[in-house]
Amino acid sequence: MDDEYPEVAQADFDRADKTVRGFVEDICELDEDGMTSKNSLFERYRHYCSEISEPGLSRAVFFKELYALVGGIRTYRPRNDGGRVWQVLGIRVLDA
């Protein structure tokens, strides 16, 4: 947190918590068999933030917050015919 401006740092933390938590609760389903590409998950998060008029987080911060918030999800990069695409296991987007 920013010691010089603690209210700014707290506001950033609250925004991160609000947008990521809301995204998971409103748009996602936690499912041990679920799998969503990291790109799709982040794109849908950005769309969600736009819908609720919030600026959203950077990709790196979004995934950091997501992994901290939701236990049991992890990244995976399976081999398939189209190349190797990063996936997040344990979560899926409901309206994708």
Backbone as XML, in Angstrom:
<?xml version="1.0"?>
<chain id="A" units="angstrom">
  <residue number="1" name="MET">
    <atom name="N" x="0.829" y="-1.186" z="0.000"/>
    <atom name="CA" x="0.000" y="0.000" z="0.000"/>
    <atom name="C" x="0.874" y="1.250" z="0.000"/>
  </residue>
  <residue number="2" name="ASP">
    <atom name="N" x="0.357" y="2.304" z="-0.509"/>
    <atom name="CA" x="1.066" y="3.568" z="-0.602"/>
    <atom name="C" x="0.988" y="4.276" z="0.749"/>
  </residue>
  <residue number="3" name="ASP">
    <atom name="N" x="2.142" y="4.393" z="1.458"/>
    <atom name="CA" x="2.155" y="5.009" z="2.786"/>
    <atom name="C" x="1.865" y="6.500" z="2.737"/>
  </residue>
  <residue number="4" name="GLU">
    <atom name="N" x="2.264" y="7.159" z="1.656"/>
    <atom name="CA" x="2.076" y="8.599" z="1.555"/>
    <atom name="C" x="0.606" y="8.958" z="1.333"/>
  </residue>
  <residue number="5" name="TYR">
    <atom name="N" x="-0.106" y="8.134" z="0.595"/>
    <atom name="CA" x="-1.522" y="8.371" z="0.295"/>
    <atom name="C" x="-2.321" y="7.096" z="0.562"/>
  </residue>
  <residue number="6" name="PRO">
    <atom name="N" x="-2.491" y="6.738" z="1.835"/>
    <atom name="CA" x="-3.146" y="5.460" z="2.132"/>
    <atom name="C" x="-4.570" y="5.362" z="1.608"/>
  </residue>
  <residue number="7" name="GLU">
    <atom name="N" x="-5.288" y="6.486" z="1.537"/>
    <atom name="CA" x="-6.664" y="6.427" z="1.034"/>
    <atom name="C" x="-6.700" y="6.081" z="-0.451"/>
  </residue>
  <residue number="8" name="VAL">
    <atom name="N" x="-5.691" y="6.497" z="-1.209"/>
    <atom name="CA" x="-5.615" y="6.155" z="-2.633"/>
    <atom name="C" x="-5.318" y="4.672" z="-2.788"/>
  </residue>
  <residue number="9" name="ALA">
    <atom name="N" x="-4.367" y="4.179" z="-2.022"/>
    <atom name="CA" x="-4.026" y="2.759" z="-2.091"/>
    <atom name="C" x="-5.218" y="1.906" z="-1.673"/>
  </residue>
  <residue number="10" name="GLN">
    <atom name="N" x="-5.924" y="2.312" z="-0.630"/>
    <atom name="CA" x="-7.097" y="1.567" z="-0.182"/>
    <atom name="C" x="-8.184" y="1.595" z="-1.242"/>
  </residue>
  <residue number="11" name="ALA">
    <atom name="N" x="-8.368" y="2.719" z="-1.899"/>
    <atom name="CA" x="-9.376" y="2.814" z="-2.962"/>
    <atom name="C" x="-9.033" y="1.884" z="-4.116"/>
  </residue>
  <residue number="12" name="ASP">
    <atom name="N" x="-7.755" y="1.802" z="-4.481"/>
    <atom name="CA" x="-7.330" y="0.880" z="-5.539"/>
    <atom name="C" x="-7.587" y="-0.559" z="-5.127"/>
  </residue>
  <residue number="13" name="PHE">
    <atom name="N" x="-7.282" y="-0.893" z="-3.873"/>
    <atom name="CA" x="-7.517" y="-2.242" z="-3.372"/>
    <atom name="C" x="-9.004" y="-2.558" z="-3.380"/>
  </residue>
  <residue number="14" name="ASP">
    <atom name="N" x="-9.822" y="-1.622" z="-2.918"/>
    <atom name="CA" x="-11.271" y="-1.836" z="-2.889"/>
    <atom name="C" x="-11.818" y="-2.036" z="-4.300"/>
  </residue>
  <residue number="15" name="ARG">
    <atom name="N" x="-11.311" y="-1.255" z="-5.261"/>
    <atom name="CA" x="-11.755" y="-1.389" z="-6.652"/>
    <atom name="C" x="-11.383" y="-2.760" z="-7.193"/>
  </residue>
  <residue number="16" name="ALA">
    <atom name="N" x="-10.161" y="-3.193" z="-6.892"/>
    <atom name="CA" x="-9.713" y="-4.508" z="-7.359"/>
    <atom name="C" x="-10.608" y="-5.588" z="-6.781"/>
  </residue>
  <residue number="17" name="ASP">
    <atom name="N" x="-10.850" y="-5.507" z="-5.481"/>
    <atom name="CA" x="-11.684" y="-6.503" z="-4.828"/>
    <atom name="C" x="-13.096" y="-6.474" z="-5.397"/>
  </residue>
  <residue number="18" name="LYS">
    <atom name="N" x="-13.638" y="-5.287" z="-5.600"/>
    <atom name="CA" x="-15.009" y="-5.145" z="-6.101"/>
    <atom name="C" x="-15.158" y="-5.727" z="-7.502"/>
  </residue>
  <residue number="19" name="THR">
    <atom name="N" x="-14.257" y="-5.379" z="-8.397"/>
    <atom name="CA" x="-14.419" y="-5.821" z="-9.779"/>
    <atom name="C" x="-14.146" y="-7.308" z="-9.942"/>
  </residue>
  <residue number="20" name="VAL">
    <atom name="N" x="-13.119" y="-7.819" z="-9.296"/>
    <atom name="CA" x="-12.798" y="-9.244" z="-9.446"/>
    <atom name="C" x="-13.841" y="-10.093" z="-8.734"/>
  </residue>
  <residue number="21" name="ARG">
    <atom name="N" x="-14.186" y="-9.726" z="-7.514"/>
    <atom name="CA" x="-15.200" y="-10.485" z="-6.763"/>
    <atom name="C" x="-16.539" y="-10.460" z="-7.502"/>
  </residue>
  <residue number="22" name="GLY">
    <atom name="N" x="-16.953" y="-9.293" z="-7.958"/>
    <atom name="CA" x="-18.209" y="-9.183" z="-8.696"/>
    <atom name="C" x="-18.195" y="-10.003" z="-9.968"/>
  </residue>
  <residue number="23" name="PHE">
    <atom name="N" x="-17.088" y="-9.962" z="-10.692"/>
    <atom name="CA" x="-16.946" y="-10.746" z="-11.916"/>
    <atom name="C" x="-17.117" y="-12.236" z="-11.631"/>
  </residue>
  <residue number="24" name="VAL">
    <atom name="N" x="-16.436" y="-12.720" z="-10.602"/>
    <atom name="CA" x="-16.530" y="-14.145" z="-10.265"/>
    <atom name="C" x="-17.952" y="-14.499" z="-9.845"/>
  </residue>
  <residue number="25" name="GLU">
    <atom name="N" x="-18.566" y="-13.679" z="-9.005"/>
    <atom name="CA" x="-19.916" y="-13.972" z="-8.514"/>
    <atom name="C" x="-20.980" y="-13.861" z="-9.597"/>
  </residue>
  <residue number="26" name="ASP">
    <atom name="N" x="-20.856" y="-12.870" z="-10.482"/>
    <atom name="CA" x="-21.903" y="-12.592" z="-11.462"/>
    <atom name="C" x="-21.737" y="-13.324" z="-12.790"/>
  </residue>
  <residue number="27" name="ILE">
    <atom name="N" x="-20.519" y="-13.590" z="-13.200"/>
    <atom name="CA" x="-20.257" y="-14.043" z="-14.565"/>
    <atom name="C" x="-19.665" y="-15.443" z="-14.639"/>
  </residue>
  <residue number="28" name="CYS">
    <atom name="N" x="-19.077" y="-15.908" z="-13.550"/>
    <atom name="CA" x="-18.344" y="-17.179" z="-13.601"/>
    <atom name="C" x="-19.005" y="-18.261" z="-12.759"/>
  </residue>
  <residue number="29" name="GLU">
    <atom name="N" x="-18.588" y="-19.462" z="-13.046"/>
    <atom name="CA" x="-18.970" y="-20.607" z="-12.230"/>
    <atom name="C" x="-17.692" y="-21.335" z="-11.858"/>
  </residue>
  <residue number="30" name="LEU">
    <atom name="N" x="-17.536" y="-21.607" z="-10.569"/>
    <atom name="CA" x="-16.394" y="-22.389" z="-10.130"/>
    <atom name="C" x="-16.754" y="-23.849" z="-10.326"/>
  </residue>
  <residue number="31" name="ASP">
    <atom name="N" x="-15.944" y="-24.533" z="-11.087"/>
    <atom name="CA" x="-16.239" y="-25.899" z="-11.495"/>
    <atom name="C" x="-14.912" y="-26.614" z="-11.683"/>
  </residue>
  <residue number="32" name="GLU">
    <atom name="N" x="-14.665" y="-27.642" z="-10.890"/>
    <atom name="CA" x="-13.362" y="-28.316" z="-10.968"/>
    <atom name="C" x="-13.080" y="-28.872" z="-12.357"/>
  </residue>
  <residue number="33" name="ASP">
    <atom name="N" x="-14.106" y="-29.134" z="-13.141"/>
    <atom name="CA" x="-13.914" y="-29.619" z="-14.508"/>
    <atom name="C" x="-13.935" y="-28.486" z="-15.535"/>
  </residue>
  <residue number="34" name="GLY">
    <atom name="N" x="-14.217" y="-27.269" z="-15.090"/>
    <atom name="CA" x="-14.286" y="-26.132" z="-15.997"/>
    <atom name="C" x="-12.911" y="-25.691" z="-16.463"/>
  </residue>
  <residue number="35" name="MET">
    <atom name="N" x="-12.882" y="-25.121" z="-17.653"/>
    <atom name="CA" x="-11.628" y="-24.636" z="-18.210"/>
    <atom name="C" x="-11.949" y="-23.488" z="-19.160"/>
  </residue>
  <residue number="36" name="THR">
    <atom name="N" x="-11.239" y="-22.376" z="-19.002"/>
    <atom name="CA" x="-11.444" y="-21.193" z="-19.832"/>
    <atom name="C" x="-10.081" y="-20.648" z="-20.217"/>
  </residue>
  <residue number="37" name="SER">
    <atom name="N" x="-9.938" y="-20.215" z="-21.457"/>
    <atom name="CA" x="-8.652" y="-19.636" z="-21.853"/>
    <atom name="C" x="-8.422" y="-18.344" z="-21.075"/>
  </residue>
  <residue number="38" name="LYS">
    <atom name="N" x="-7.161" y="-18.078" z="-20.756"/>
    <atom name="CA" x="-6.830" y="-16.850" z="-20.035"/>
    <atom name="C" x="-7.254" y="-15.624" z="-20.837"/>
  </residue>
  <residue number="39" name="ASN">
    <atom name="N" x="-7.072" y="-15.672" z="-22.145"/>
    <atom name="CA" x="-7.468" y="-14.535" z="-22.983"/>
    <atom name="C" x="-8.966" y="-14.288" z="-22.900"/>
  </residue>
  <residue number="40" name="SER">
    <atom name="N" x="-9.762" y="-15.344" z="-23.021"/>
    <atom name="CA" x="-11.222" y="-15.199" z="-22.951"/>
    <atom name="C" x="-11.666" y="-14.694" z="-21.586"/>
  </residue>
  <residue number="41" name="LEU">
    <atom name="N" x="-11.051" y="-15.222" z="-20.553"/>
    <atom name="CA" x="-11.409" y="-14.820" z="-19.196"/>
    <atom name="C" x="-11.122" y="-13.332" z="-18.985"/>
  </residue>
  <residue number="42" name="PHE">
    <atom name="N" x="-9.962" y="-12.873" z="-19.411"/>
    <atom name="CA" x="-9.621" y="-11.463" z="-19.230"/>
    <atom name="C" x="-10.479" y="-10.564" z="-20.118"/>
  </residue>
  <residue number="43" name="GLU">
    <atom name="N" x="-10.724" y="-10.971" z="-21.352"/>
    <atom name="CA" x="-11.586" y="-10.172" z="-22.237"/>
    <atom name="C" x="-12.977" y="-10.017" z="-21.634"/>
  </residue>
  <residue number="44" name="ARG">
    <atom name="N" x="-13.508" y="-11.108" z="-21.079"/>
    <atom name="CA" x="-14.847" y="-11.036" z="-20.470"/>
    <atom name="C" x="-14.829" y="-10.170" z="-19.222"/>
  </residue>
  <residue number="45" name="TYR">
    <atom name="N" x="-13.742" y="-10.214" z="-18.455"/>
    <atom name="CA" x="-13.594" y="-9.338" z="-17.286"/>
    <atom name="C" x="-13.617" y="-7.871" z="-17.720"/>
  </residue>
  <residue number="46" name="ARG">
    <atom name="N" x="-12.876" y="-7.531" z="-18.768"/>
    <atom name="CA" x="-12.848" y="-6.147" z="-19.255"/>
    <atom name="C" x="-14.250" y="-5.702" z="-19.698"/>
  </residue>
  <residue number="47" name="HIS">
    <atom name="N" x="-14.973" y="-6.593" z="-20.353"/>
    <atom name="CA" x="-16.346" y="-6.288" z="-20.771"/>
    <atom name="C" x="-17.232" y="-6.066" z="-19.541"/>
  </residue>
  <residue number="48" name="TYR">
    <atom name="N" x="-17.085" y="-6.916" z="-18.539"/>
    <atom name="CA" x="-17.836" y="-6.777" z="-17.297"/>
    <atom name="C" x="-17.566" y="-5.415" z="-16.655"/>
  </residue>
  <residue number="49" name="CYS">
    <atom name="N" x="-16.300" y="-5.023" z="-16.583"/>
    <atom name="CA" x="-15.949" y="-3.729" z="-15.990"/>
    <atom name="C" x="-16.589" y="-2.587" z="-16.764"/>
  </residue>
  <residue number="50" name="SER">
    <atom name="N" x="-16.612" y="-2.703" z="-18.063"/>
    <atom name="CA" x="-17.259" y="-1.688" z="-18.890"/>
    <atom name="C" x="-18.752" y="-1.617" z="-18.580"/>
  </residue>
  <residue number="51" name="GLU">
    <atom name="N" x="-19.376" y="-2.774" z="-18.402"/>
    <atom name="CA" x="-20.809" y="-2.825" z="-18.091"/>
    <atom name="C" x="-21.135" y="-2.150" z="-16.768"/>
  </residue>
  <residue number="52" name="ILE">
    <atom name="N" x="-20.239" y="-2.259" z="-15.789"/>
    <atom name="CA" x="-20.501" y="-1.669" z="-14.472"/>
    <atom name="C" x="-19.805" y="-0.319" z="-14.296"/>
  </residue>
  <residue number="53" name="SER">
    <atom name="N" x="-19.284" y="0.211" z="-15.387"/>
    <atom name="CA" x="-18.632" y="1.535" z="-15.396"/>
    <atom name="C" x="-17.470" y="1.639" z="-14.413"/>
  </residue>
  <residue number="54" name="GLU">
    <atom name="N" x="-16.653" y="0.603" z="-14.389"/>
    <atom name="CA" x="-15.427" y="0.595" z="-13.591"/>
    <atom name="C" x="-14.250" y="0.474" z="-14.546"/>
  </residue>
  <residue number="55" name="PRO">
    <atom name="N" x="-13.110" y="1.088" z="-14.210"/>
    <atom name="CA" x="-11.975" y="1.035" z="-15.132"/>
    <atom name="C" x="-11.327" y="-0.336" z="-15.261"/>
  </residue>
  <residue number="56" name="GLY">
    <atom name="N" x="-11.466" y="-1.199" z="-14.300"/>
    <atom name="CA" x="-10.862" y="-2.522" z="-14.388"/>
    <atom name="C" x="-9.379" y="-2.494" z="-14.077"/>
  </residue>
  <residue number="57" name="LEU">
    <atom name="N" x="-8.802" y="-3.658" z="-14.051"/>
    <atom name="CA" x="-7.401" y="-3.845" z="-13.686"/>
    <atom name="C" x="-6.593" y="-4.254" z="-14.900"/>
  </residue>
  <residue number="58" name="SER">
    <atom name="N" x="-5.290" y="-4.136" z="-14.788"/>
    <atom name="CA" x="-4.419" y="-4.662" z="-15.839"/>
    <atom name="C" x="-4.515" y="-6.183" z="-15.827"/>
  </residue>
  <residue number="59" name="ARG">
    <atom name="N" x="-4.087" y="-6.791" z="-16.888"/>
    <atom name="CA" x="-4.126" y="-8.254" z="-16.997"/>
    <atom name="C" x="-3.368" y="-8.920" z="-15.846"/>
  </residue>
  <residue number="60" name="ALA">
    <atom name="N" x="-2.153" y="-8.450" z="-15.579"/>
    <atom name="CA" x="-1.333" y="-9.055" z="-14.524"/>
    <atom name="C" x="-1.999" y="-8.930" z="-13.158"/>
  </residue>
  <residue number="61" name="VAL">
    <atom name="N" x="-2.527" y="-7.761" z="-12.850"/>
    <atom name="CA" x="-3.166" y="-7.544" z="-11.551"/>
    <atom name="C" x="-4.472" y="-8.331" z="-11.463"/>
  </residue>
  <residue number="62" name="PHE">
    <atom name="N" x="-5.224" y="-8.383" z="-12.549"/>
    <atom name="CA" x="-6.464" y="-9.165" z="-12.550"/>
    <atom name="C" x="-6.186" y="-10.618" z="-12.174"/>
  </residue>
  <residue number="63" name="PHE">
    <atom name="N" x="-5.223" y="-11.243" z="-12.833"/>
    <atom name="CA" x="-4.957" y="-12.652" z="-12.539"/>
    <atom name="C" x="-4.378" y="-12.838" z="-11.143"/>
  </residue>
  <residue number="64" name="LYS">
    <atom name="N" x="-3.567" y="-11.920" z="-10.685"/>
    <atom name="CA" x="-3.050" y="-11.990" z="-9.315"/>
    <atom name="C" x="-4.209" y="-11.960" z="-8.326"/>
  </residue>
  <residue number="65" name="GLU">
    <atom name="N" x="-5.131" y="-11.021" z="-8.516"/>
    <atom name="CA" x="-6.292" y="-10.901" z="-7.631"/>
    <atom name="C" x="-7.214" y="-12.117" z="-7.748"/>
  </residue>
  <residue number="66" name="LEU">
    <atom name="N" x="-7.405" y="-12.602" z="-8.954"/>
    <atom name="CA" x="-8.270" y="-13.760" z="-9.170"/>
    <atom name="C" x="-7.739" y="-14.982" z="-8.432"/>
  </residue>
  <residue number="67" name="TYR">
    <atom name="N" x="-6.444" y="-15.264" z="-8.581"/>
    <atom name="CA" x="-5.854" y="-16.432" z="-7.916"/>
    <atom name="C" x="-5.872" y="-16.277" z="-6.401"/>
  </residue>
  <residue number="68" name="ALA">
    <atom name="N" x="-5.727" y="-15.045" z="-5.899"/>
    <atom name="CA" x="-5.789" y="-14.811" z="-4.456"/>
    <atom name="C" x="-7.212" y="-14.987" z="-3.928"/>
  </residue>
  <residue number="69" name="LEU">
    <atom name="N" x="-8.187" y="-14.598" z="-4.718"/>
    <atom name="CA" x="-9.590" y="-14.653" z="-4.304"/>
    <atom name="C" x="-10.165" y="-16.063" z="-4.373"/>
  </residue>
  <residue number="70" name="VAL">
    <atom name="N" x="-9.829" y="-16.772" z="-5.432"/>
    <atom name="CA" x="-10.445" y="-18.074" z="-5.695"/>
    <atom name="C" x="-9.416" y="-19.177" z="-5.488"/>
  </residue>
  <residue number="71" name="GLY">
    <atom name="N" x="-9.593" y="-19.941" z="-4.450"/>
    <atom name="CA" x="-8.702" y="-21.073" z="-4.223"/>
    <atom name="C" x="-9.070" y="-22.216" z="-5.151"/>
  </residue>
  <residue number="72" name="GLY">
    <atom name="N" x="-8.095" y="-22.986" z="-5.530"/>
    <atom name="CA" x="-8.366" y="-24.182" z="-6.324"/>
    <atom name="C" x="-8.315" y="-24.001" z="-7.823"/>
  </residue>
  <residue number="73" name="ILE">
    <atom name="N" x="-8.118" y="-22.784" z="-8.308"/>
    <atom name="CA" x="-7.962" y="-22.617" z="-9.752"/>
    <atom name="C" x="-6.472" y="-22.552" z="-10.066"/>
  </residue>
  <residue number="74" name="ARG">
    <atom name="N" x="-6.127" y="-22.945" z="-11.279"/>
    <atom name="CA" x="-4.716" y="-22.923" z="-11.665"/>
    <atom name="C" x="-4.605" y="-22.799" z="-13.176"/>
  </residue>
  <residue number="75" name="THR">
    <atom name="N" x="-3.426" y="-22.424" z="-13.632"/>
    <atom name="CA" x="-3.206" y="-22.317" z="-15.071"/>
    <atom name="C" x="-2.710" y="-23.645" z="-15.617"/>
  </residue>
  <residue number="76" name="TYR">
    <atom name="N" x="-2.984" y="-23.839" z="-16.871"/>
    <atom name="CA" x="-2.655" y="-25.083" z="-17.557"/>
    <atom name="C" x="-2.454" y="-24.738" z="-19.022"/>
  </residue>
  <residue number="77" name="ARG">
    <atom name="N" x="-1.519" y="-25.397" z="-19.660"/>
    <atom name="CA" x="-1.251" y="-25.130" z="-21.079"/>
    <atom name="C" x="-1.245" y="-26.454" z="-21.843"/>
  </residue>
  <residue number="78" name="PRO">
    <atom name="N" x="-2.425" y="-26.949" z="-22.186"/>
    <atom name="CA" x="-2.511" y="-28.256" z="-22.853"/>
    <atom name="C" x="-2.038" y="-28.201" z="-24.301"/>
  </residue>
  <residue number="79" name="ARG">
    <atom name="N" x="-1.598" y="-29.320" z="-24.772"/>
    <atom name="CA" x="-1.256" y="-29.456" z="-26.191"/>
    <atom name="C" x="-2.533" y="-29.785" z="-26.955"/>
  </residue>
  <residue number="80" name="ASN">
    <atom name="N" x="-2.698" y="-29.121" z="-28.096"/>
    <atom name="CA" x="-3.795" y="-29.469" z="-28.986"/>
    <atom name="C" x="-3.382" y="-29.123" z="-30.406"/>
  </residue>
  <residue number="81" name="ASP">
    <atom name="N" x="-4.240" y="-29.381" z="-31.352"/>
    <atom name="CA" x="-3.904" y="-29.171" z="-32.762"/>
    <atom name="C" x="-3.618" y="-27.711" z="-33.099"/>
  </residue>
  <residue number="82" name="GLY">
    <atom name="N" x="-4.238" y="-26.782" z="-32.396"/>
    <atom name="CA" x="-4.086" y="-25.366" z="-32.700"/>
    <atom name="C" x="-2.953" y="-24.697" z="-31.951"/>
  </residue>
  <residue number="83" name="GLY">
    <atom name="N" x="-2.106" y="-25.447" z="-31.298"/>
    <atom name="CA" x="-1.027" y="-24.861" z="-30.509"/>
    <atom name="C" x="-1.324" y="-25.002" z="-29.031"/>
  </residue>
  <residue number="84" name="ARG">
    <atom name="N" x="-0.539" y="-24.318" z="-28.250"/>
    <atom name="CA" x="-0.696" y="-24.404" z="-26.799"/>
    <atom name="C" x="-1.224" y="-23.075" z="-26.278"/>
  </residue>
  <residue number="85" name="VAL">
    <atom name="N" x="-2.435" y="-23.091" z="-25.781"/>
    <atom name="CA" x="-3.105" y="-21.892" z="-25.284"/>
    <atom name="C" x="-3.224" y="-22.001" z="-23.768"/>
  </residue>
  <residue number="86" name="TRP">
    <atom name="N" x="-2.846" y="-20.937" z="-23.062"/>
    <atom name="CA" x="-2.981" y="-20.931" z="-21.607"/>
    <atom name="C" x="-4.452" y="-20.992" z="-21.213"/>
  </residue>
  <residue number="87" name="GLN">
    <atom name="N" x="-4.757" y="-21.890" z="-20.292"/>
    <atom name="CA" x="-6.105" y="-22.085" z="-19.775"/>
    <atom name="C" x="-6.098" y="-21.881" z="-18.264"/>
  </residue>
  <residue number="88" name="VAL">
    <atom name="N" x="-7.252" y="-21.551" z="-17.720"/>
    <atom name="CA" x="-7.438" y="-21.516" z="-16.276"/>
    <atom name="C" x="-8.387" y="-22.656" z="-15.948"/>
  </residue>
  <residue number="89" name="LEU">
    <atom name="N" x="-7.915" y="-23.581" z="-15.133"/>
    <atom name="CA" x="-8.721" y="-24.728" z="-14.729"/>
    <atom name="C" x="-9.480" y="-24.405" z="-13.449"/>
  </residue>
  <residue number="90" name="GLY">
    <atom name="N" x="-10.722" y="-24.859" z="-13.385"/>
    <atom name="CA" x="-11.527" y="-24.700" z="-12.188"/>
    <atom name="C" x="-12.530" y="-23.562" z="-12.249"/>
  </residue>
  <residue number="91" name="ILE">
    <atom name="N" x="-12.613" y="-22.893" z="-13.385"/>
    <atom name="CA" x="-13.539" y="-21.771" z="-13.528"/>
    <atom name="C" x="-14.004" y="-21.708" z="-14.977"/>
  </residue>
  <residue number="92" name="ARG">
    <atom name="N" x="-15.254" y="-21.317" z="-15.148"/>
    <atom name="CA" x="-15.729" y="-21.089" z="-16.508"/>
    <atom name="C" x="-16.673" y="-19.904" z="-16.514"/>
  </residue>
  <residue number="93" name="VAL">
    <atom name="N" x="-16.731" y="-19.253" z="-17.655"/>
    <atom name="CA" x="-17.591" y="-18.089" z="-17.835"/>
    <atom name="C" x="-18.974" y="-18.587" z="-18.229"/>
  </residue>
  <residue number="94" name="LEU">
    <atom name="N" x="-20.004" y="-18.112" z="-17.544"/>
    <atom name="CA" x="-21.359" y="-18.608" z="-17.776"/>
    <atom name="C" x="-21.958" y="-18.164" z="-19.097"/>
  </residue>
  <residue number="95" name="ASP">
    <atom name="N" x="-21.689" y="-16.944" z="-19.511"/>
    <atom name="CA" x="-22.353" y="-16.437" z="-20.707"/>
    <atom name="C" x="-21.443" y="-16.402" z="-21.925"/>
  </residue>
  <residue number="96" name="ALA">
    <atom name="N" x="-20.445" y="-17.244" z="-21.947"/>
    <atom name="CA" x="-19.509" y="-17.259" z="-23.092"/>
    <atom name="C" x="-20.011" y="-18.181" z="-24.172"/>
  </residue>
</chain>
